[in-house]
Amino acid sequence: MLFAIWIEDVPDSLQRRLKVREAHLERLREFVAQGKVKMAGPFPKVPGEDPTKTGFAGGLIVADFDTADEAEQWLKDDPYYAEGVFKSYWIQPYIKVLPAE
């Protein structure tokens, strides 16, 4: 089942985020290789600017999990979570309608 994970970063988390960014991305790449991730990406703090310089507001991941609890545990195992980047998160079941595959 697909779940959408909406994440809000704590203010001024850029340095913490950048410190573990490669580990976070590698973990996502492994999940992509398993066919689990449907989409993932950050919310830039300043639209049109490089968020690695101006900051991130959070992010969104849509991925396949058996349960919401599994999705939450997966998120809590993420390097960003361990580094204290996340202020809050929201996990909801997600139904992809378009585009049809």
Backbone as CSV, one residue per row, in Angstrom:
resi,resn,N_x,N_y,N_z,CA_x,CA_y,CA_z,C_x,C_y,C_z
1,MET,0.839,-1.171,0.000,0.000,0.000,0.000,0.889,1.241,0.000
2,LEU,0.469,2.234,-0.754,1.234,3.481,-0.790,0.903,4.359,0.415
3,PHE,1.942,5.019,0.906,1.786,6.005,1.972,2.531,7.269,1.572
4,ALA,1.924,8.416,1.866,2.583,9.707,1.686,3.134,10.121,3.046
5,ILE,4.390,10.498,3.051,5.040,10.972,4.273,5.420,12.431,4.044
6,TRP,4.709,13.329,4.707,4.966,14.764,4.616,5.805,15.144,5.831
7,ILE,6.921,15.810,5.590,7.870,16.106,6.654,8.135,17.609,6.712
8,GLU,8.117,18.157,7.917,8.482,19.559,8.144,9.807,19.587,8.903
9,ASP,10.747,20.383,8.420,12.048,20.511,9.088,11.975,21.503,10.241
10,VAL,12.863,21.316,11.215,13.013,22.320,12.264,13.652,23.557,11.639
11,PRO,13.418,24.734,12.192,14.076,25.934,11.662,15.600,25.795,11.754
12,ASP,16.278,26.388,10.812,17.744,26.431,10.814,18.396,25.048,10.890
13,SER,17.826,24.084,10.145,18.352,22.715,10.170,19.311,22.421,9.017
14,LEU,19.646,23.431,8.221,20.427,23.186,7.009,21.739,22.451,7.288
15,GLN,22.510,22.889,8.259,23.805,22.244,8.513,23.634,20.799,8.976
16,ARG,22.630,20.550,9.807,22.357,19.171,10.245,21.948,18.307,9.060
17,ARG,21.123,18.876,8.177,20.652,18.152,6.995,21.826,17.826,6.073
18,LEU,22.654,18.817,5.801,23.782,18.602,4.892,24.792,17.600,5.454
19,LYS,24.933,17.571,6.769,25.880,16.663,7.417,25.592,15.197,7.089
20,VAL,24.319,14.830,6.989,23.951,13.419,6.765,23.214,13.212,5.439
21,ARG,23.266,14.208,4.568,22.501,14.145,3.313,22.878,12.938,2.458
22,GLU,24.158,12.670,2.298,24.563,11.538,1.454,24.060,10.213,2.015
23,ALA,24.109,10.046,3.325,23.597,8.818,3.945,22.091,8.698,3.722
24,HIS,21.378,9.807,3.837,19.932,9.827,3.588,19.640,9.443,2.140
25,LEU,20.360,10.054,1.203,20.126,9.778,-0.217,20.489,8.342,-0.577
26,GLU,21.550,7.814,-0.017,21.931,6.426,-0.286,20.846,5.470,0.203
27,ARG,20.303,5.758,1.358,19.206,4.940,1.901,17.995,4.991,0.978
28,LEU,17.666,6.176,0.480,16.556,6.305,-0.464,16.847,5.561,-1.764
29,ARG,18.071,5.663,-2.258,18.431,4.957,-3.497,18.243,3.449,-3.345
30,GLU,18.602,2.911,-2.196,18.408,1.481,-1.941,16.921,1.131,-1.956
31,PHE,16.100,1.992,-1.382,14.652,1.770,-1.348,14.066,1.892,-2.754
32,VAL,14.601,2.814,-3.561,14.190,2.949,-4.965,14.527,1.667,-5.719
33,ALA,15.718,1.128,-5.507,16.150,-0.094,-6.188,15.243,-1.276,-5.848
34,GLN,14.631,-1.239,-4.677,13.692,-2.287,-4.268,12.301,-2.067,-4.870
35,GLY,12.127,-0.958,-5.594,10.838,-0.645,-6.195,9.819,-0.067,-5.230
36,LYS,10.273,0.391,-4.082,9.362,0.881,-3.038,9.002,2.363,-3.169
37,VAL,9.947,3.187,-3.618,9.724,4.633,-3.670,9.076,5.020,-4.990
38,LYS,7.959,5.718,-4.909,7.273,6.207,-6.107,7.700,7.631,-6.428
39,MET,7.988,8.417,-5.400,8.539,9.762,-5.574,9.072,10.241,-4.232
40,ALA,10.074,11.101,-4.302,10.661,11.650,-3.082,11.403,12.929,-3.436
41,GLY,11.329,13.890,-2.542,12.061,15.123,-2.776,11.799,16.146,-1.690
42,PRO,12.643,17.182,-1.660,12.539,18.202,-0.628,11.638,19.372,-1.027
43,PHE,11.235,20.110,-0.008,10.576,21.400,-0.196,11.644,22.471,0.029
44,PRO,12.000,23.248,-0.992,12.981,24.312,-0.762,12.369,25.427,0.083
45,LYS,13.164,26.002,0.946,12.688,27.115,1.773,12.415,28.348,0.917
46,VAL,13.268,28.576,-0.087,13.123,29.727,-0.978,12.928,29.207,-2.403
47,PRO,11.719,29.361,-2.977,11.473,28.865,-4.331,12.456,29.448,-5.344
48,GLY,12.957,28.583,-6.211,13.858,29.032,-7.261,15.312,29.171,-6.844
49,GLU,15.600,28.991,-5.573,16.976,29.105,-5.074,17.520,27.710,-4.757
50,ASP,18.830,27.587,-4.700,19.480,26.325,-4.354,19.274,26.051,-2.865
51,PRO,18.472,25.041,-2.510,18.190,24.809,-1.095,19.400,24.355,-0.283
52,THR,20.460,23.886,-0.952,21.663,23.539,-0.188,22.376,24.793,0.310
53,LYS,21.926,25.951,-0.179,22.477,27.231,0.288,21.456,28.028,1.111
54,THR,20.171,27.971,0.710,19.144,28.786,1.365,18.282,28.009,2.351
55,GLY,18.361,26.696,2.325,17.638,25.886,3.298,16.460,25.126,2.724
56,PHE,16.016,24.184,3.512,14.890,23.322,3.168,13.769,23.538,4.177
57,ALA,12.533,23.381,3.715,11.384,23.479,4.607,10.907,22.104,5.053
58,GLY,11.308,21.069,4.331,10.873,19.707,4.634,10.951,18.861,3.390
59,GLY,10.068,17.878,3.303,10.082,17.012,2.135,8.857,16.128,2.064
60,LEU,8.777,15.381,0.965,7.659,14.475,0.722,8.200,13.180,0.145
61,ILE,7.723,12.077,0.676,8.067,10.754,0.161,6.765,9.995,-0.030
62,VAL,6.595,9.402,-1.200,5.484,8.483,-1.443,6.122,7.132,-1.709
63,ALA,5.808,6.159,-0.855,6.460,4.857,-0.955,5.504,3.747,-0.527
64,ASP,5.890,2.542,-0.877,5.095,1.349,-0.611,5.514,0.717,0.721
65,PHE,4.559,0.605,1.625,4.757,-0.049,2.919,3.551,-0.936,3.194
66,ASP,3.706,-1.910,4.073,2.573,-2.758,4.444,1.605,-2.028,5.370
67,THR,2.148,-1.200,6.260,1.323,-0.491,7.241,1.892,0.905,7.501
68,ALA,1.073,1.746,8.119,1.542,3.073,8.527,2.631,2.950,9.589
69,ASP,2.516,1.957,10.463,3.548,1.743,11.482,4.893,1.407,10.846
70,GLU,4.872,0.599,9.778,6.111,0.274,9.067,6.706,1.533,8.433
71,ALA,5.849,2.377,7.854,6.314,3.636,7.259,6.946,4.527,8.325
72,GLU,6.314,4.604,9.482,6.845,5.441,10.559,8.186,4.908,11.064
73,GLN,8.294,3.605,11.217,9.563,3.040,11.676,10.665,3.280,10.653
74,TRP,10.320,3.133,9.368,11.286,3.397,8.304,11.772,4.844,8.391
75,LEU,10.838,5.781,8.610,11.205,7.189,8.727,12.104,7.420,9.945
76,LYS,11.782,6.797,11.052,12.567,6.981,12.276,13.973,6.390,12.169
77,ASP,14.177,5.495,11.205,15.507,4.930,10.972,16.340,5.789,10.018
78,ASP,15.764,6.873,9.516,16.450,7.730,8.552,17.506,8.603,9.242
79,PRO,18.642,8.829,8.576,19.676,9.701,9.153,19.176,11.108,9.495
80,TYR,18.266,11.666,8.713,17.733,12.992,9.036,16.995,12.971,10.373
81,TYR,16.237,11.919,10.610,15.507,11.802,11.878,16.507,11.737,13.040
82,ALA,17.510,10.886,12.893,18.513,10.720,13.951,19.283,12.016,14.216
83,GLU,19.466,12.818,13.174,20.228,14.069,13.292,19.372,15.223,13.818
84,GLY,18.062,15.001,13.988,17.185,16.042,14.514,16.743,17.067,13.491
85,VAL,16.688,16.664,12.219,16.274,17.578,11.146,14.762,17.781,11.143
86,PHE,14.012,16.746,11.484,12.553,16.805,11.363,11.902,17.454,12.581
87,LYS,11.014,18.405,12.307,10.199,19.012,13.363,8.947,18.173,13.578
88,SER,8.318,17.793,12.462,7.100,16.994,12.534,6.950,16.213,11.239
89,TYR,6.083,15.225,11.278,5.783,14.460,10.070,4.343,13.972,10.142
90,TRP,3.823,13.657,8.989,2.447,13.205,8.861,2.453,12.069,7.860
91,ILE,1.899,10.922,8.221,1.871,9.744,7.357,0.418,9.393,7.076
92,GLN,0.087,9.310,5.786,-1.276,8.998,5.370,-1.256,7.973,4.244
93,PRO,-2.244,7.066,4.204,-2.383,6.215,3.023,-2.589,7.100,1.798
94,TYR,-2.100,6.631,0.672,-2.136,7.429,-0.556,-2.620,6.551,-1.698
95,ILE,-3.522,7.083,-2.503,-4.015,6.378,-3.684,-3.586,7.155,-4.914
96,LYS,-2.744,6.545,-5.720,-2.296,7.178,-6.962,-3.376,6.974,-8.019
97,VAL,-3.862,8.061,-8.588,-4.894,8.004,-9.620,-4.285,8.286,-10.994
98,LEU,-3.526,9.358,-11.097,-2.933,9.742,-12.379,-1.459,10.067,-12.201
99,PRO,-0.659,9.895,-13.187,-1.010,9.243,-14.444,-1.159,7.734,-14.246
100,ALA,-2.028,7.150,-15.024,-2.227,5.702,-14.967,-1.007,5.017,-15.566
101,GLU,-0.612,3.941,-14.964,0.563,3.218,-15.485,0.124,1.998,-16.246
